[in-house]
Amino acid sequence: MSAEKGLETRSIDPSEGIAPSAGRRVLDIAGALAGLVLLSVPLLLLYVLVRVTSPGPGIFKQKRVGQGGRPFVMYKFRTMRQGVGGLTVTANCDPRLTRVGKLMREWSLDELPQLVNVLRGHMTLVGPRPETYDLAVHYDARCRWIFDHRPGLTGVSEVRFRDFDVLPPGEEVDLVNYIEWIVPARVQVDAFYLSDPSMRATFQALWDTVRHVLGFKIPPLRVTPDGTVTDQPAQNHQQAHNQRPAQPPKAEPQRVEEPGSAA
């Protein structure tokens, strides 16, 4: 047990995991190559902008949990100041973010170097969040199935999950709340896609991501107290707080069809 936070710690046991289908892998290669070629100039400009606006490297490298729990090195544009400690959970209002880094996060531009990870087969275009080992070791046993899958550049939970649907108003996203409440709900939302990761569902997730980055409102998926995933929002923020389950929702890869979903 972690004496400081009261969170259980268990190592991540590696396995072969569950690879994307052949069709998804072809899409990964084509999408990553196209993105790297078409965005080559913006990628270079962003790299230079990071380097000249704050001390430190332009690219941030970090070991993340890959398919089957196996480690890989993930690439991102650096968004935080060098040599500043803090929580492993980062919020958009984190004071460690540089001014340029905050803007890049708002537009998800810091994630673009992960196209290299997609091309190399460490990541896929659509999948679960690539978690850090510092956080992954605290995952509950019911959520660890998520590590079987190859992590994604984007995912359903990245676009259609809202922290405030789980946390009460004004409560901070600290380590305990992240592990005990946000992770189970987010994993359940990812299960909405991973239970049937068809090409149709993959293209829908990519389209939702594009719309989200461009500022269009994407209806969130919400986990109800009984663990069901729904696109029906709580009537207000207080109702979302009142509906917070007494225990985190059971995160199993079951798919609940969304009315009008293209997936």
TIMIDO-817985 format. One line per 3 residues: their letters; for each residue x, y, z of N, C-alpha, C. Coordinates in steps of 0.05 Angstrom, whole numbers, plus 5000, padded with zeros to 4 digits. Last residue first. Layout:
BEGIN
a	X,Y,Z,X,Y,Z,X,Y,Z; ... $
***
This chain:
BEGIN
aas	4573,5088,4306,4592,5066,4312,4579,5039,4308; 4539,5128,4302,4548,5117,4277,4566,5093,4281; 4482,5133,4345,4511,5130,4341,4517,5118,4314 $
gpe	4429,5137,4358,4439,5154,4336,4468,5151,4331; 4440,5120,4425,4420,5127,4404,4432,5145,4383; 4492,5074,4435,4483,5101,4438,4463,5108,4417 $
evr	4496,5012,4467,4491,5027,4443,4480,5054,4449; 4547,4993,4505,4520,5002,4508,4514,5020,4484; 4592,4940,4513,4583,4963,4496,4554,4968,4500 $
qpe	4642,4925,4561,4615,4920,4550,4605,4944,4535; 4693,4913,4590,4690,4920,4562,4663,4912,4551; 4683,4944,4654,4687,4920,4638,4681,4927,4609 $
akp	4686,4974,4711,4697,4980,4684,4703,4954,4670; 4636,4995,4751,4651,4971,4743,4660,4974,4714; 4646,5059,4782,4632,5041,4764,4649,5017,4756 $
pqa	4664,5066,4852,4669,5071,4823,4655,5051,4806; 4608,5072,4897,4633,5059,4889,4638,5065,4860; 4567,5108,4897,4580,5103,4923,4606,5088,4918 $
prq	4567,5152,4840,4562,5127,4853,4578,5124,4879; 4536,5214,4833,4562,5201,4836,4559,5175,4851; 4490,5242,4832,4490,5215,4820,4517,5201,4821 $
nha	4504,5290,4854,4486,5273,4869,4486,5245,4858; 4534,5311,4811,4547,5306,4837,4530,5286,4853; 4495,5317,4773,4517,5300,4767,4532,5292,4793 $
qqh	4464,5355,4800,4453,5328,4795,4475,5309,4789; 4498,5398,4797,4492,5387,4823,4480,5359,4821; 4498,5409,4742,4522,5400,4755,4517,5387,4782 $
nqa	4438,5382,4712,4455,5403,4720,4479,5391,4735; 4419,5336,4688,4405,5361,4683,4422,5385,4691; 4469,5294,4656,4453,5302,4680,4442,5330,4675 $
pqd	4461,5274,4587,4474,5287,4609,4456,5291,4633; 4462,5215,4552,4443,5233,4564,4457,5247,4588; 4492,5176,4531,4498,5203,4521,4478,5223,4532 $
tvt	4520,5127,4576,4498,5140,4562,4507,5167,4552; 4538,5066,4604,4548,5089,4589,4525,5101,4573; 4527,5042,4670,4518,5044,4642,4530,5069,4629 $
gdp	4537,5039,4724,4559,5032,4706,4551,5032,4677; 4500,5059,4758,4499,5030,4754,4520,5020,4733; 4508,5115,4756,4516,5100,4780,4516,5069,4776 $
tvr	4534,5125,4688,4514,5128,4709,4522,5111,4733; 4579,5161,4651,4576,5135,4665,4556,5140,4688; 4569,5193,4589,4569,5195,4618,4565,5167,4630 $
lpp	4597,5226,4534,4586,5201,4544,4590,5201,4574; 4581,5291,4508,4597,5273,4525,4582,5247,4530; 4577,5315,4443,4562,5306,4466,4578,5286,4482 $
ikf	4620,5366,4425,4615,5338,4421,4600,5328,4446; 4621,5427,4393,4613,5413,4418,4606,5385,4412; 4680,5449,4359,4652,5440,4359,4646,5425,4384 $
glv	4734,5460,4357,4717,5476,4375,4688,5469,4374; 4770,5430,4330,4761,5454,4317,4741,5471,4333; 4774,5386,4364,4797,5404,4362,4789,5431,4349 $
hrv	4723,5363,4353,4730,5373,4380,4753,5393,4379; 4728,5348,4300,4708,5368,4308,4714,5380,4335; 4768,5310,4306,4772,5333,4289,4753,5355,4296 $
tdw	4742,5273,4339,4766,5286,4348,4771,5312,4332; 4701,5255,4307,4694,5269,4332,4718,5285,4342; 4732,5229,4269,4716,5252,4261,4708,5268,4285 $
laq	4753,5187,4300,4771,5207,4288,4756,5232,4280; 4705,5161,4314,4722,5172,4335,4741,5193,4324; 4689,5144,4262,4672,5162,4278,4688,5176,4300 $
fta	4730,5110,4249,4727,5134,4233,4709,5154,4248; 4719,5070,4287,4745,5084,4287,4743,5110,4272; 4669,5052,4273,4672,5065,4299,4698,5080,4301 $
rms	4683,5030,4224,4663,5051,4225,4665,5066,4251; 4718,4990,4238,4728,5013,4223,4709,5036,4224; 4706,4971,4308,4703,4969,4279,4715,4993,4264 $
pds	4715,4951,4363,4730,4972,4349,4730,4969,4319; 4678,4936,4409,4673,4931,4381,4688,4953,4364; 4699,4948,4458,4684,4924,4456,4677,4917,4427 $
lyf	4723,4998,4451,4740,4975,4450,4725,4948,4449; 4681,5037,4458,4694,5032,4432,4708,5005,4430; 4666,5029,4510,4645,5034,4490,4655,5029,4462 $
adv	4712,5030,4539,4700,5004,4532,4678,5006,4512; 4718,5084,4548,4735,5071,4528,4724,5044,4520; 4682,5087,4591,4676,5101,4566,4693,5090,4543 $
qvr	4710,5057,4628,4683,5048,4620,4675,5061,4594; 4754,5090,4636,4758,5063,4624,4731,5052,4614; 4729,5133,4661,4742,5137,4634,4746,5110,4620 $
apv	4713,5110,4709,4693,5121,4691,4704,5124,4663; 4763,5094,4732,4742,5074,4726,4721,5085,4706; 4791,5147,4732,4801,5124,4717,4778,5104,4711 $
iwe	4761,5179,4768,4763,5186,4739,4771,5162,4723; 4762,5151,4819,4737,5160,4806,4740,5165,4776; 4812,5134,4837,4788,5121,4847,4763,5128,4832 $
iyn	4852,5164,4809,4852,5135,4809,4825,5123,4816; 4835,5218,4819,4841,5208,4792,4839,5178,4790; 4831,5221,4874,4807,5224,4858,4811,5214,4829 $
vld	4887,5213,4885,4867,5195,4895,4841,5196,4879; 4912,5258,4859,4919,5230,4853,4897,5211,4861; 4862,5308,4843,4887,5299,4855,4891,5269,4849 $
vee	4828,5351,4817,4836,5326,4806,4863,5318,4818; 4786,5381,4867,4809,5381,4849,4815,5353,4839; 4719,5404,4867,4738,5384,4877,4761,5382,4857 $
gpp	4681,5438,4846,4702,5450,4861,4723,5430,4871; 4628,5390,4845,4637,5417,4838,4659,5426,4857; 4652,5321,4843,4633,5342,4852,4645,5370,4846 $
lvd	4669,5280,4787,4677,5295,4811,4656,5316,4818; 4641,5262,4742,4649,5243,4763,4655,5258,4789; 4634,5302,4707,4612,5283,4709,4617,5263,4732 $
fdr	4681,5329,4706,4661,5339,4725,4636,5321,4726; 4711,5304,4666,4717,5298,4694,4695,5306,4712; 4681,5276,4610,4685,5301,4625,4689,5294,4655 $
frv	4690,5247,4546,4689,5243,4575,4696,5269,4589; 4700,5249,4492,4672,5247,4501,4670,5241,4531; 4754,5251,4479,4736,5270,4467,4709,5271,4481 $
esv	4779,5211,4507,4793,5236,4504,4775,5258,4494; 4746,5167,4502,4747,5181,4528,4761,5208,4526; 4757,5153,4449,4730,5162,4456,4731,5177,4482 $
gtl	4821,5179,4428,4803,5158,4437,4776,5170,4445; 4886,5186,4398,4861,5197,4408,4844,5174,4417; 4928,5152,4397,4933,5180,4394,4909,5196,4403 $
gpr	4921,5096,4444,4915,5112,4420,4924,5141,4421; 4951,5032,4462,4941,5059,4467,4938,5076,4442; 4926,4967,4453,4946,4987,4444,4935,5015,4448 $
hdf	4902,4931,4511,4899,4944,4485,4921,4964,4478; 4913,4915,4562,4915,4895,4541,4916,4908,4513; 4900,4956,4595,4928,4955,4587,4932,4933,4566 $
iwr	4847,4947,4609,4852,4968,4589,4881,4967,4579; 4846,4912,4650,4842,4901,4624,4849,4922,4602; 4846,4941,4697,4872,4935,4685,4870,4921,4657 $
cra	4801,4952,4726,4808,4970,4704,4832,4961,4688; 4798,4916,4767,4776,4917,4748,4782,4934,4724; 4842,4927,4799,4843,4903,4783,4821,4903,4762 $
dyh	4860,4997,4795,4845,4975,4807,4845,4952,4787; 4924,5027,4787,4898,5020,4775,4886,4996,4790; 4974,5039,4804,4952,5044,4823,4925,5035,4812 $
val	5007,5034,4761,5011,5015,4783,4989,5017,4804; 4995,5079,4729,4984,5052,4722,4986,5032,4745; 5025,5122,4749,4996,5121,4754,4984,5093,4749 $
dyt	5076,5108,4733,5072,5118,4760,5042,5118,4768; 5071,5095,4680,5073,5073,4699,5069,5083,4727; 5020,5132,4644,5046,5130,4656,5047,5107,4676 $
epr	4979,5110,4588,4983,5117,4616,5012,5116,4624; 4949,5130,4534,4974,5118,4541,4983,5127,4569; 4878,5117,4531,4900,5136,4538,4925,5121,4544 $
pgv	4856,5072,4479,4856,5083,4506,4880,5102,4510; 4847,5093,4409,4851,5073,4430,4850,5086,4458; 4865,5107,4345,4843,5108,4364,4846,5085,4384 $
ltm	4916,5098,4321,4902,5124,4319,4880,5128,4340; 4963,5067,4366,4944,5066,4344,4929,5093,4343; 5032,5056,4382,5006,5067,4387,4989,5062,4363 $
hgr	5075,5029,4363,5073,5031,4392,5045,5040,4400; 5083,5029,4308,5067,5008,4319,5065,5008,4350; 5107,5071,4283,5125,5049,4292,5109,5026,4305 $
lvn	5064,5105,4274,5077,5093,4251,5095,5069,4259; 5053,5120,4326,5033,5105,4311,5046,5091,4288; 5100,5149,4339,5093,5125,4354,5073,5108,4340 $
vlq	5093,5191,4302,5116,5173,4299,5111,5147,4314; 5049,5215,4323,5046,5203,4297,5069,5184,4291; 5065,5242,4367,5058,5214,4371,5051,5200,4345 $
ple	5072,5295,4354,5095,5277,4350,5088,5248,4355; 5020,5315,4369,5026,5309,4341,5051,5292,4338; 5007,5333,4420,5005,5305,4415,5015,5296,4387 $
dls	5006,5388,4421,5029,5374,4434,5029,5345,4428; 4958,5403,4400,4981,5403,4382,5005,5389,4394; 4910,5409,4425,4920,5382,4423,4944,5381,4404 $
wer	4894,5460,4438,4889,5451,4410,4900,5423,4405; 4909,5462,4490,4882,5469,4484,4874,5460,4456; 4964,5451,4486,4946,5431,4498,4917,5437,4491 $
mlk	4982,5498,4463,4985,5473,4448,4966,5452,4459; 4972,5533,4505,4958,5537,4480,4959,5511,4463; 5008,5513,4543,4980,5514,4549,4963,5517,4524 $
gvr	5058,5521,4517,5048,5494,4523,5019,5493,4529; 5062,5576,4517,5059,5562,4492,5048,5534,4496; 5068,5583,4572,5046,5596,4558,5041,5583,4531 $
tlr	5079,5520,4607,5088,5545,4595,5064,5558,4580; 5054,5492,4667,5052,5494,4638,5064,5521,4629; 5054,5494,4722,5079,5485,4709,5078,5488,4679 $
pdc	5003,5505,4739,5022,5528,4737,5049,5520,4724; 4948,5477,4706,4973,5471,4720,4993,5494,4717; 4901,5479,4680,4908,5503,4695,4934,5499,4710 $
nat	4895,5428,4658,4900,5450,4640,4908,5476,4654; 4932,5382,4701,4908,5395,4692,4915,5419,4674; 4964,5321,4711,4966,5348,4701,4940,5359,4691 $
vtl	4991,5279,4758,4966,5286,4744,4967,5315,4736; 5036,5279,4788,5037,5265,4762,5012,5270,4745; 5051,5342,4819,5035,5318,4816,5039,5305,4789 $
ggv	5121,5365,4817,5092,5368,4823,5078,5341,4819; 5178,5406,4797,5165,5382,4807,5135,5387,4811; 5214,5431,4746,5193,5439,4765,5178,5414,4772 $
gqr	5251,5424,4704,5260,5425,4732,5240,5433,4752; 5220,5462,4652,5240,5443,4661,5246,5446,4691; 5151,5472,4641,5177,5482,4647,5195,5460,4658 $
mtr	5114,5437,4590,5118,5445,4617,5147,5455,4621; 5109,5416,4540,5090,5437,4547,5095,5449,4575; 5143,5388,4485,5145,5396,4514,5126,5419,4519 $
fky	5108,5345,4443,5121,5371,4446,5121,5378,4476; 5122,5275,4455,5103,5298,4455,5120,5323,4452; 5127,5205,4450,5137,5231,4443,5115,5252,4444 $
mvf	5141,5148,4491,5121,5165,4477,5133,5193,4473; 5169,5086,4491,5175,5114,4495,5156,5131,4478; 5137,5031,4525,5147,5044,4500,5153,5073,4507 $
prg	5127,4968,4559,5135,4997,4558,5142,5006,4530; 5068,4928,4561,5096,4931,4554,5103,4960,4550; 5015,4919,4568,5030,4929,4591,5059,4932,4586 $
gqg	4991,4906,4521,4999,4884,4538,5015,4893,4562; 5016,4965,4492,4999,4941,4488,5009,4918,4505; 5046,5008,4543,5037,5001,4516,5020,4976,4516 $
vrk	5055,5060,4585,5045,5032,4584,5034,5027,4556; 5114,5100,4573,5086,5096,4578,5079,5067,4576; 5167,5144,4585,5159,5116,4583,5130,5113,4590 $
qkf	5176,5203,4546,5168,5190,4571,5159,5161,4567; 5201,5263,4521,5200,5234,4519,5193,5222,4546; 5188,5322,4487,5187,5309,4513,5184,5279,4509 $
igp	5224,5365,4446,5208,5341,4448,5211,5329,4476; 5256,5409,4455,5231,5413,4442,5212,5389,4445; 5289,5418,4520,5285,5405,4494,5258,5411,4482 $
gps	5300,5484,4550,5295,5456,4550,5291,5445,4522; 5269,5547,4564,5293,5530,4564,5285,5500,4565; 5222,5575,4518,5229,5565,4545,5252,5547,4543 $
tvr	5219,5593,4466,5203,5606,4486,5208,5597,4514; 5250,5562,4431,5258,5590,4435,5242,5604,4457; 5226,5510,4433,5254,5514,4440,5261,5543,4447 $
vlv	5174,5519,4414,5179,5508,4441,5207,5514,4450; 5186,5536,4362,5172,5554,4381,5176,5545,4410; 5209,5491,4339,5225,5515,4342,5212,5534,4363 $
yll	5163,5458,4339,5188,5450,4353,5205,5474,4359; 5129,5487,4306,5122,5483,4334,5147,5475,4351; 5157,5483,4257,5152,5509,4270,5145,5506,4299 $
llp	5155,5427,4249,5181,5440,4252,5177,5468,4266; 5099,5421,4243,5114,5407,4264,5141,5420,4270; 5088,5453,4197,5078,5461,4224,5092,5447,4247 $
vsl	5118,5419,4160,5126,5447,4165,5114,5457,4192; 5091,5369,4163,5119,5371,4168,5128,5400,4174; 5039,5354,4153,5044,5372,4176,5073,5377,4182 $
lvl	5042,5319,4111,5026,5343,4108,5032,5364,4130; 5076,5278,4134,5083,5292,4109,5068,5319,4107; 5049,5262,4180,5076,5271,4182,5085,5286,4157 $
gal	4998,5246,4158,5001,5268,4177,5029,5279,4179; 5013,5204,4124,5000,5228,4113,5003,5251,4132; 5033,5168,4163,5050,5178,4141,5039,5204,4129 $
aga	4987,5160,4195,5011,5171,4207,5030,5183,4185; 4950,5138,4158,4944,5163,4172,4969,5176,4183; 4976,5091,4142,4969,5111,4122,4964,5138,4135 $
idl	4981,5065,4192,5005,5071,4176,4999,5093,4156; 4927,5062,4209,4947,5074,4225,4971,5083,4208; 4904,5032,4167,4895,5059,4172,4916,5075,4188 $
vrr	4930,4983,4177,4934,4997,4152,4926,5026,4154; 4908,4974,4228,4937,4978,4226,4943,4992,4199; 4854,4966,4216,4862,4989,4233,4892,4995,4230 $
gas	4859,4919,4187,4848,4943,4175,4855,4968,4190; 4878,4883,4225,4894,4889,4202,4885,4915,4188; 4863,4908,4292,4858,4892,4268,4876,4900,4245 $
pai	4911,4918,4345,4890,4927,4328,4886,4908,4304; 4924,4866,4395,4933,4884,4374,4909,4894,4358; 4926,4856,4461,4907,4854,4439,4915,4875,4418 $
ges	4980,4821,4495,4959,4841,4492,4942,4836,4468; 5024,4793,4513,5022,4800,4485,5001,4821,4479; 5045,4825,4575,5033,4803,4560,5033,4811,4530 $
pdi	5071,4845,4640,5069,4847,4611,5058,4821,4598; 5041,4870,4697,5052,4845,4685,5049,4846,4655; 5056,4922,4737,5042,4916,4712,5056,4892,4699 $
srt	5050,4918,4809,5065,4921,4784,5047,4913,4760; 5009,4957,4852,5016,4930,4840,5029,4934,4814; 4988,4990,4908,5007,4991,4886,5013,4962,4877 $
elg	4932,5025,4934,4946,5000,4931,4964,5002,4906; 4934,5086,4969,4928,5072,4945,4945,5047,4942; 4946,5121,5010,4927,5100,5016,4918,5085,4991 $
kea	4984,5161,5005,4958,5165,4992,4937,5143,4998; 5027,5144,5037,5020,5172,5034,4992,5176,5024; 5032,5089,5034,5026,5101,5060,5017,5130,5057 $
sm	5008,5047,4988,5021,5072,4990,5013,5086,5015; 5017,4976,5000,5000,5000,5000,5017,5025,5000 $
***
